[in-house]
């Protein structure tokens, strides 16, 4: 019984699932990692109590119930894991705490340690949504609109404190947000977007997913699987898209090889994707059509 309890109190180093920047959410079955020293103190409570007793560590921080099954890891450095080690990687509200070049490096590391056909999910605050809320508050003449936006972006605290904890935060430089993202800025660094929808249901066959249009807004060409809707869209996208057959992996690999072997083709595809995103496939244009159609239906 003690052995089993001890296993639950340690990081799951044998897991095939990696959770980056877990904070207090550390599910069993995952290898949960976080940069906070709270991850260390959770397994060494005597050290934590001693630091509190001598006034080095605030009681308010010590009272936070960190789970003991978290591995402390500085995500600004290369991941200390083997290539192709994990089936899935998940990260929520972590990448924005890194500078942009550090976030790109971490994304590259995720690709390295993720198995072929593995799944990576990254969640970050939506910069565009924050700006929309700010604009809405401005229209409502809310006096604190700018302060609310700055609080939400979490780029800097409202005031400078001189506690030992604040010194620690400044030295670690991981607590405040460093770079914010919207959908297009997340997509932009990629050479090719993937919309590999399977034809497992009628809904999948006839729908177009939002990510296609996010890629276009970012100027990223997109590879479309051969569903009914995507095959039709392919004819409109021209050189900004590839049409691939998931049932024929050799032909798909040949299409990718042909695309990536030609720099001129890639440059032309990015230009075409950018033009389509700016001039045709974006909500600022589509919403006007939608409003006109609604007005027509309502007879106004």
C-alpha positions as CSV (number, residue, x, y, z in Angstrom):
1,X,0.0,0.0,0.0
2,X,2.8,2.4,0.9
3,X,4.6,1.6,-2.4
4,X,1.5,2.3,-4.4
5,X,0.9,5.6,-2.6
6,X,4.5,6.6,-3.2
7,X,4.1,6.0,-6.9
8,X,1.1,8.4,-7.0
9,X,3.2,11.0,-5.2
10,X,5.9,11.0,-7.9
11,X,6.0,12.2,-11.5
12,X,4.9,9.4,-13.9
13,X,8.1,9.2,-15.9
14,X,6.8,6.1,-17.8
15,X,3.7,7.9,-19.2
16,X,3.1,8.3,-22.9
17,X,1.2,11.5,-22.2
18,X,3.0,14.8,-21.5
19,X,1.3,17.7,-19.8
20,X,3.3,21.0,-20.1
21,X,2.9,23.7,-17.6
22,X,0.3,21.8,-15.6
23,X,0.0,24.0,-12.5
24,X,-2.4,22.5,-10.0
25,X,-4.0,20.2,-12.7
26,X,-1.9,17.1,-12.6
27,X,-4.0,14.0,-13.7
28,X,-2.7,10.6,-12.9
29,X,-1.6,8.7,-16.0
30,X,0.2,11.8,-17.4
31,X,3.7,13.1,-17.0
32,X,2.9,16.5,-15.5
33,X,5.7,19.2,-15.6
34,X,5.8,22.8,-14.4
35,X,8.5,25.4,-13.9
36,X,7.4,26.4,-10.4
37,X,9.4,25.3,-7.4
38,X,6.1,24.5,-5.8
39,X,6.4,21.2,-7.7
40,X,9.5,20.5,-5.6
41,X,8.1,21.7,-2.3
42,X,5.0,19.5,-2.8
43,X,7.2,16.4,-2.4
44,X,9.4,18.0,0.3
45,X,7.0,19.6,2.7
46,X,9.6,19.9,5.5
47,X,11.6,22.2,3.3
48,X,8.5,24.3,2.6
49,X,7.6,24.5,6.3
50,X,11.2,25.5,7.2
51,X,11.2,28.3,4.6
52,X,7.9,29.6,5.9
53,X,9.2,29.5,9.5
54,X,12.2,31.7,8.7
55,X,10.1,34.1,6.7
56,X,11.6,33.3,3.3
57,X,8.5,31.8,1.8
58,X,5.0,33.4,2.2
59,X,2.4,31.4,4.1
60,X,-0.1,32.3,1.4
61,X,2.0,30.5,-1.2
62,X,2.7,27.5,1.0
63,X,-1.0,27.0,1.5
64,X,-1.6,26.4,-2.2
65,X,-2.3,22.6,-2.5
66,X,0.2,21.6,-5.2
67,X,0.0,18.0,-6.3
68,X,3.1,15.9,-5.6
69,X,3.2,14.1,-9.0
70,X,4.7,17.1,-10.8
71,X,8.2,17.2,-12.3
72,X,9.9,20.6,-12.2
73,X,11.1,21.5,-15.6
74,X,12.2,24.7,-17.2
75,X,10.4,24.8,-20.6
76,X,12.8,27.4,-21.9
77,X,15.3,24.6,-22.3
78,X,15.2,21.6,-24.6
79,X,12.9,18.9,-23.3
80,X,14.9,16.1,-21.6
81,X,12.9,13.3,-23.4
82,X,13.7,10.9,-26.2
83,X,12.4,11.6,-29.7
84,X,9.1,9.9,-30.5
85,X,8.3,9.2,-26.9
86,X,4.8,10.5,-26.4
87,X,1.4,9.7,-27.9
88,X,-0.1,13.0,-26.8
89,X,1.1,16.4,-25.5
90,X,-1.2,19.0,-23.9
91,X,-0.5,22.5,-22.7
92,X,-3.0,25.1,-21.4
93,X,-2.0,28.8,-20.7
94,X,1.7,28.1,-20.8
95,X,3.1,29.2,-24.1
96,X,2.2,32.9,-23.5
97,X,4.6,32.9,-20.5
98,X,7.5,32.4,-22.9
99,X,9.1,34.9,-25.3
100,X,8.1,34.2,-28.9
101,X,11.4,32.6,-29.9
102,X,11.2,30.4,-26.8
103,X,7.7,29.3,-27.6
104,X,8.7,28.4,-31.2
105,X,11.6,26.4,-29.8
106,X,9.3,24.6,-27.4
107,X,6.8,23.8,-30.3
108,X,9.7,22.3,-32.2
109,X,10.7,20.2,-29.2
110,X,7.1,19.0,-29.0
111,X,7.3,17.8,-32.6
112,X,10.5,16.0,-31.8
113,X,9.2,14.1,-28.7
114,X,5.8,13.4,-30.2
115,X,5.2,10.1,-32.0
116,X,4.2,9.9,-35.6
117,X,0.4,10.4,-35.6
118,X,0.5,11.7,-32.1
119,X,-1.7,14.6,-30.9
120,X,-0.6,17.9,-29.6
121,X,-3.1,20.4,-28.2
122,X,-2.0,23.9,-27.1
123,X,-4.4,26.4,-25.5
124,X,-3.5,30.1,-25.1
125,X,-5.5,33.2,-24.3
126,X,-7.1,34.8,-27.3
127,X,-5.6,38.2,-28.0
128,X,-8.3,39.0,-30.5
129,X,-11.0,38.3,-28.0
130,X,-9.3,40.5,-25.4
131,X,-9.1,43.4,-28.0
132,X,-12.8,42.9,-28.9
133,X,-13.7,43.2,-25.2
134,X,-11.6,46.3,-24.9
135,X,-13.3,47.9,-27.9
136,X,-16.7,47.0,-26.5
137,X,-15.9,48.7,-23.2
138,X,-14.6,51.7,-25.0
139,X,-17.8,52.0,-27.0
140,X,-19.7,51.8,-23.7
141,X,-17.4,54.5,-22.4
142,X,-16.2,52.4,-19.5
143,X,-13.5,54.4,-17.8
144,X,-11.4,51.4,-16.8
145,X,-11.3,49.8,-20.3
146,X,-7.6,50.2,-20.7
147,X,-6.9,49.0,-17.2
148,X,-9.1,46.0,-17.7
149,X,-7.2,45.1,-20.9
150,X,-3.8,45.4,-19.2
151,X,-5.0,43.2,-16.3
152,X,-6.3,40.6,-18.8
153,X,-3.1,40.6,-20.9
154,X,-1.0,40.1,-17.7
155,X,2.1,41.6,-19.2
156,X,3.1,43.4,-16.0
157,X,1.7,43.8,-12.5
158,X,-0.1,47.0,-11.6
159,X,2.6,47.9,-9.1
160,X,6.1,46.9,-8.1
161,X,6.5,45.1,-4.8
162,X,9.7,44.5,-2.8
163,X,8.9,41.2,-1.1
164,X,11.2,38.1,-1.4
165,X,8.5,36.5,-3.5
166,X,8.5,39.3,-6.0
167,X,12.3,39.1,-6.2
168,X,12.0,35.4,-7.0
169,X,9.3,36.1,-9.7
170,X,11.6,38.7,-11.3
171,X,14.6,36.3,-11.2
172,X,12.6,33.4,-12.7
173,X,10.8,35.6,-15.2
174,X,8.1,33.0,-16.0
175,X,5.0,34.4,-14.2
176,X,4.0,37.3,-16.4
177,X,2.9,36.9,-20.0
178,X,5.6,37.5,-22.6
179,X,3.8,37.2,-25.9
180,X,0.1,37.0,-26.9
181,X,-1.5,35.2,-29.8
182,X,-4.6,35.1,-32.1
183,X,-5.5,32.3,-34.4
184,X,-3.6,33.7,-37.4
185,X,-0.4,34.4,-35.5
186,X,-0.4,30.8,-34.2
187,X,-0.7,29.5,-37.8
188,X,1.7,31.9,-39.5
189,X,5.0,30.2,-38.6
190,X,3.9,27.0,-40.4
191,X,4.7,26.2,-44.0
192,X,1.5,24.2,-44.7
193,X,-1.7,23.8,-42.8
194,X,-3.5,20.5,-42.5
195,X,-7.2,19.9,-42.9
196,X,-7.2,16.2,-43.0
197,X,-10.9,15.5,-42.3
198,X,-11.9,11.8,-42.5
199,X,-15.0,10.8,-44.4
200,X,-16.4,8.9,-41.5
201,X,-19.7,10.6,-41.4
202,X,-21.9,12.8,-43.7
203,X,-21.2,15.8,-41.4
204,X,-17.5,15.4,-41.8
205,X,-17.9,15.1,-45.6
206,X,-20.0,18.3,-46.1
207,X,-18.5,20.7,-43.5
208,X,-15.6,23.1,-43.7
209,X,-13.6,23.6,-40.5
210,X,-12.6,27.1,-39.2
211,X,-8.9,26.2,-39.3
212,X,-8.9,26.3,-43.1
213,X,-9.8,30.0,-43.0
214,X,-7.4,30.7,-40.1
215,X,-4.6,29.3,-42.3
216,X,-5.6,31.5,-45.2
217,X,-5.8,34.6,-42.9
218,X,-2.2,33.9,-41.8
219,X,-1.1,33.4,-45.4
220,X,-0.5,29.7,-45.0
221,X,-1.4,27.3,-47.8
222,X,-3.5,24.3,-46.8
223,X,-3.6,20.6,-47.6
224,X,-7.2,19.4,-47.9
225,X,-8.3,15.8,-47.6
226,X,-10.7,14.7,-50.4
227,X,-14.1,15.2,-48.7
228,X,-17.0,16.5,-50.7
229,X,-16.9,20.0,-49.3
230,X,-13.1,20.3,-49.3
231,X,-12.8,19.1,-52.9
232,X,-15.2,21.8,-53.9
233,X,-13.3,24.4,-52.0
234,X,-10.0,23.3,-53.5
235,X,-11.2,24.5,-56.9
236,X,-11.6,28.0,-55.4
237,X,-8.3,28.0,-53.6
238,X,-6.1,27.2,-56.6
239,X,-2.4,27.2,-55.9
240,X,-3.1,28.0,-52.2
241,X,-4.1,24.4,-51.6
242,X,-3.2,20.8,-52.1
243,X,-5.9,18.1,-52.4
244,X,-4.8,14.8,-50.9
245,X,-6.3,11.3,-50.7
246,X,-5.9,9.9,-47.2
247,X,-6.6,6.4,-48.6
248,X,-3.5,6.6,-50.8
249,X,-0.5,7.5,-48.5
250,X,2.0,7.1,-51.3
251,X,0.3,9.6,-53.5
252,X,-0.1,12.0,-50.5
253,X,3.6,11.7,-49.7
254,X,4.4,12.4,-53.4
255,X,2.2,15.6,-53.2
256,X,4.0,16.8,-50.1
257,X,7.5,16.0,-51.6
258,X,6.6,17.9,-54.7
259,X,5.4,20.9,-52.7
260,X,8.3,21.2,-50.3
261,X,10.9,20.6,-53.0
262,X,10.0,23.8,-54.8
263,X,10.7,27.1,-53.0
264,X,9.0,29.0,-55.8
265,X,5.9,27.0,-55.4
266,X,5.8,27.6,-51.6
267,X,6.3,31.3,-52.1
268,X,3.5,31.4,-54.7
269,X,1.2,29.4,-52.5
270,X,1.8,31.7,-49.5
271,X,1.0,34.8,-51.6
272,X,-2.2,33.1,-53.0
273,X,-3.3,32.1,-49.5
274,X,-2.7,35.6,-48.1
275,X,-4.6,37.2,-51.0
276,X,-7.6,34.9,-50.5
277,X,-7.6,35.5,-46.7
278,X,-7.6,39.2,-47.2
279,X,-9.9,39.6,-50.2
280,X,-12.4,36.7,-50.0
281,X,-12.4,34.2,-47.1
282,X,-12.6,36.3,-44.0
283,X,-15.4,37.2,-41.6
284,X,-15.2,40.9,-42.1
285,X,-16.4,40.4,-45.6
286,X,-18.6,37.4,-45.0
287,X,-20.6,39.1,-42.2
288,X,-21.8,41.8,-44.6
289,X,-23.2,39.1,-46.9
290,X,-24.7,37.3,-43.9
291,X,-26.4,40.5,-42.6
292,X,-27.8,41.3,-46.1
293,X,-29.2,37.8,-46.4
294,X,-30.8,38.0,-43.0
295,X,-32.3,41.4,-43.8
296,X,-33.7,40.0,-47.0
297,X,-35.2,37.0,-45.2
298,X,-36.8,39.2,-42.6
299,X,-38.1,41.5,-45.3
300,X,-36.4,44.6,-43.9
